[in-house]
Every structure is written in C-alpha cells, then in structure tokens.
Amino acid sequence: MSLHIECGQAGRGGIDNLAIPIEITGTLAFTETVTSAGTSTNAVPSDGKNYVLTLTAEVDMFFSIGASPNASTNPRRRLKAGCTRSFAAQPNDKVAWV
C-alpha cells in the first residue's frame, strides 16, 4: 500500500494557454512514496514558482492536500487504485492519505 507523489514546476494548458497549471513540465522539486497511511515529509516549495502535485495510488484511498492536511475528515478526495491525478499546489502544501 502506497501513494507516490511528484511535485514539479507547472505547465499550462487549455485554450490560448490560459488554463490553470495542469501538468508538470519543468523541474521536479521532489518525489516521495508514502508507504503507509499518513502525511508526506516533503512540502511544496515556497519560492514564488507555480507547482503541481501529481499523485499515483497503489490502493483505493482518501487524500487531502494542504499545509496541515487531514485525510480522515472532510474536505477530502478519493483516488482509486492505479489512478494518477494532478492538482495545482500552494506553497508549503503536503499530502495526507488514509
């Protein structure tokens, strides 16, 4: 059971390149695999750049993203096993899962 996290500089997509950041196109800030339910060690850098968190689940899980995330209570999201999703991130965000 694990959650793999990639944090990287964001690219842009959508019409005329105006959409919110949707994918990692720049340098990776960190990768981390959280092997049991809990919170990531690494946090999104606070260097003024735009970042995306890309999450890949090994098992069905609930997760939360924030400075002090708690995946045991709402608000939280669900990620099914084998799925990968990307999210715009704020400085100092971490990821928690259960």
ChimeraX commands (.cxc) that place a marker at each C-alpha (Angstrom):
marker #1 position 0.00,0.00,0.00 radius 0.5
marker #1 position 1.44,3.34,-1.00 radius 0.5
marker #1 position 0.91,6.75,-2.51 radius 0.5
marker #1 position 3.55,8.13,-4.88 radius 0.5
marker #1 position 3.85,11.93,-5.02 radius 0.5
marker #1 position 5.63,14.05,-7.62 radius 0.5
marker #1 position 5.96,17.80,-7.12 radius 0.5
marker #1 position 7.17,19.83,-10.06 radius 0.5
marker #1 position 7.01,23.17,-11.75 radius 0.5
marker #1 position 3.71,23.64,-13.51 radius 0.5
marker #1 position 2.97,23.95,-17.18 radius 0.5
marker #1 position -0.15,25.46,-18.65 radius 0.5
marker #1 position -2.78,24.04,-20.96 radius 0.5
marker #1 position -6.16,24.83,-22.38 radius 0.5
marker #1 position -7.34,27.46,-24.83 radius 0.5
marker #1 position -4.65,30.02,-25.59 radius 0.5
marker #1 position -2.56,28.58,-22.76 radius 0.5
marker #1 position -4.70,30.39,-20.15 radius 0.5
marker #1 position -5.91,27.48,-18.02 radius 0.5
marker #1 position -4.66,26.82,-14.50 radius 0.5
marker #1 position -1.48,24.73,-14.21 radius 0.5
marker #1 position -2.38,21.17,-15.11 radius 0.5
marker #1 position 0.81,19.21,-15.55 radius 0.5
marker #1 position 4.45,19.06,-14.58 radius 0.5
marker #1 position 6.55,20.44,-17.41 radius 0.5
marker #1 position 9.51,21.85,-15.51 radius 0.5
marker #1 position 11.96,20.69,-12.90 radius 0.5
marker #1 position 10.84,18.23,-10.22 radius 0.5
marker #1 position 11.08,19.70,-6.73 radius 0.5
marker #1 position 10.69,16.28,-5.09 radius 0.5
marker #1 position 9.27,12.80,-5.37 radius 0.5
marker #1 position 8.13,10.79,-2.39 radius 0.5
marker #1 position 6.44,7.47,-1.78 radius 0.5
marker #1 position 4.37,7.36,1.40 radius 0.5
marker #1 position 4.20,3.64,2.16 radius 0.5
marker #1 position 1.56,3.71,4.88 radius 0.5
marker #1 position -1.36,5.99,5.66 radius 0.5
marker #1 position -0.05,9.32,6.89 radius 0.5
marker #1 position 1.37,12.63,5.70 radius 0.5
marker #1 position 4.19,13.38,3.28 radius 0.5
marker #1 position 7.51,14.54,4.66 radius 0.5
marker #1 position 8.16,16.95,1.80 radius 0.5
marker #1 position 6.20,20.14,1.17 radius 0.5
marker #1 position 5.69,22.28,-1.92 radius 0.5
marker #1 position 8.48,24.89,-2.15 radius 0.5
marker #1 position 7.68,28.50,-1.32 radius 0.5
marker #1 position 9.92,30.08,-3.95 radius 0.5
marker #1 position 7.30,32.00,-5.93 radius 0.5
marker #1 position 7.00,29.43,-8.74 radius 0.5
marker #1 position 3.82,27.54,-9.68 radius 0.5
marker #1 position 3.80,23.86,-8.72 radius 0.5
marker #1 position 1.68,20.80,-9.40 radius 0.5
marker #1 position 1.31,17.72,-7.20 radius 0.5
marker #1 position 0.82,14.51,-9.18 radius 0.5
marker #1 position -0.49,11.60,-7.10 radius 0.5
marker #1 position -0.47,7.92,-8.06 radius 0.5
marker #1 position -2.37,5.49,-5.80 radius 0.5
marker #1 position -1.46,1.84,-5.29 radius 0.5
marker #1 position -4.70,1.22,-3.34 radius 0.5
marker #1 position -8.09,2.95,-3.10 radius 0.5
marker #1 position -7.68,5.88,-0.72 radius 0.5
marker #1 position -8.93,9.19,0.57 radius 0.5
marker #1 position -6.46,12.06,0.49 radius 0.5
marker #1 position -6.16,15.71,1.39 radius 0.5
marker #1 position -3.78,18.45,0.27 radius 0.5
marker #1 position -2.87,21.47,2.41 radius 0.5
marker #1 position -0.43,22.96,4.88 radius 0.5
marker #1 position -1.82,20.64,7.60 radius 0.5
marker #1 position -3.80,18.02,5.66 radius 0.5
marker #1 position -6.13,15.55,7.39 radius 0.5
marker #1 position -7.45,12.82,5.11 radius 0.5
marker #1 position -9.63,11.35,7.87 radius 0.5
marker #1 position -12.19,14.18,7.72 radius 0.5
marker #1 position -13.79,16.41,5.12 radius 0.5
marker #1 position -12.81,18.09,2.95 radius 0.5
marker #1 position -11.03,15.19,1.30 radius 0.5
marker #1 position -10.96,13.48,-2.09 radius 0.5
marker #1 position -10.95,9.87,-3.25 radius 0.5
marker #1 position -8.33,8.32,-5.51 radius 0.5
marker #1 position -8.83,4.80,-6.87 radius 0.5
marker #1 position -6.02,2.26,-7.09 radius 0.5
marker #1 position -3.96,2.58,-10.25 radius 0.5
marker #1 position -5.10,6.15,-10.93 radius 0.5
marker #1 position -2.90,9.21,-11.36 radius 0.5
marker #1 position -4.22,12.76,-10.93 radius 0.5
marker #1 position -2.58,16.18,-10.82 radius 0.5
marker #1 position -3.52,19.17,-8.68 radius 0.5
marker #1 position -2.40,22.79,-8.56 radius 0.5
marker #1 position -0.48,23.29,-5.32 radius 0.5
marker #1 position 0.14,26.14,-2.91 radius 0.5
marker #1 position 3.43,26.85,-1.10 radius 0.5
marker #1 position 4.01,24.54,1.90 radius 0.5
marker #1 position 1.27,22.09,0.86 radius 0.5
marker #1 position 1.69,18.46,1.93 radius 0.5
marker #1 position -0.37,15.36,1.12 radius 0.5
marker #1 position -2.07,13.06,3.64 radius 0.5
marker #1 position -3.87,9.80,2.89 radius 0.5
marker #1 position -5.87,7.07,4.60 radius 0.5
marker link #1:1,2 radius 0.2
marker link #1:2,3 radius 0.2
marker link #1:3,4 radius 0.2
marker link #1:4,5 radius 0.2
marker link #1:5,6 radius 0.2
marker link #1:6,7 radius 0.2
marker link #1:7,8 radius 0.2
marker link #1:8,9 radius 0.2
marker link #1:9,10 radius 0.2
marker link #1:10,11 radius 0.2
marker link #1:11,12 radius 0.2
marker link #1:12,13 radius 0.2
marker link #1:13,14 radius 0.2
marker link #1:14,15 radius 0.2
marker link #1:15,16 radius 0.2
marker link #1:16,17 radius 0.2
marker link #1:17,18 radius 0.2
marker link #1:18,19 radius 0.2
marker link #1:19,20 radius 0.2
marker link #1:20,21 radius 0.2
marker link #1:21,22 radius 0.2
marker link #1:22,23 radius 0.2
marker link #1:23,24 radius 0.2
marker link #1:24,25 radius 0.2
marker link #1:25,26 radius 0.2
marker link #1:26,27 radius 0.2
marker link #1:27,28 radius 0.2
marker link #1:28,29 radius 0.2
marker link #1:29,30 radius 0.2
marker link #1:30,31 radius 0.2
marker link #1:31,32 radius 0.2
marker link #1:32,33 radius 0.2
marker link #1:33,34 radius 0.2
marker link #1:34,35 radius 0.2
marker link #1:35,36 radius 0.2
marker link #1:36,37 radius 0.2
marker link #1:37,38 radius 0.2
marker link #1:38,39 radius 0.2
marker link #1:39,40 radius 0.2
marker link #1:40,41 radius 0.2
marker link #1:41,42 radius 0.2
marker link #1:42,43 radius 0.2
marker link #1:43,44 radius 0.2
marker link #1:44,45 radius 0.2
marker link #1:45,46 radius 0.2
marker link #1:46,47 radius 0.2
marker link #1:47,48 radius 0.2
marker link #1:48,49 radius 0.2
marker link #1:49,50 radius 0.2
marker link #1:50,51 radius 0.2
marker link #1:51,52 radius 0.2
marker link #1:52,53 radius 0.2
marker link #1:53,54 radius 0.2
marker link #1:54,55 radius 0.2
marker link #1:55,56 radius 0.2
marker link #1:56,57 radius 0.2
marker link #1:57,58 radius 0.2
marker link #1:58,59 radius 0.2
marker link #1:59,60 radius 0.2
marker link #1:60,61 radius 0.2
marker link #1:61,62 radius 0.2
marker link #1:62,63 radius 0.2
marker link #1:63,64 radius 0.2
marker link #1:64,65 radius 0.2
marker link #1:65,66 radius 0.2
marker link #1:66,67 radius 0.2
marker link #1:67,68 radius 0.2
marker link #1:68,69 radius 0.2
marker link #1:69,70 radius 0.2
marker link #1:70,71 radius 0.2
marker link #1:71,72 radius 0.2
marker link #1:72,73 radius 0.2
marker link #1:73,74 radius 0.2
marker link #1:74,75 radius 0.2
marker link #1:75,76 radius 0.2
marker link #1:76,77 radius 0.2
marker link #1:77,78 radius 0.2
marker link #1:78,79 radius 0.2
marker link #1:79,80 radius 0.2
marker link #1:80,81 radius 0.2
marker link #1:81,82 radius 0.2
marker link #1:82,83 radius 0.2
marker link #1:83,84 radius 0.2
marker link #1:84,85 radius 0.2
marker link #1:85,86 radius 0.2
marker link #1:86,87 radius 0.2
marker link #1:87,88 radius 0.2
marker link #1:88,89 radius 0.2
marker link #1:89,90 radius 0.2
marker link #1:90,91 radius 0.2
marker link #1:91,92 radius 0.2
marker link #1:92,93 radius 0.2
marker link #1:93,94 radius 0.2
marker link #1:94,95 radius 0.2
marker link #1:95,96 radius 0.2
marker link #1:96,97 radius 0.2
marker link #1:97,98 radius 0.2
view
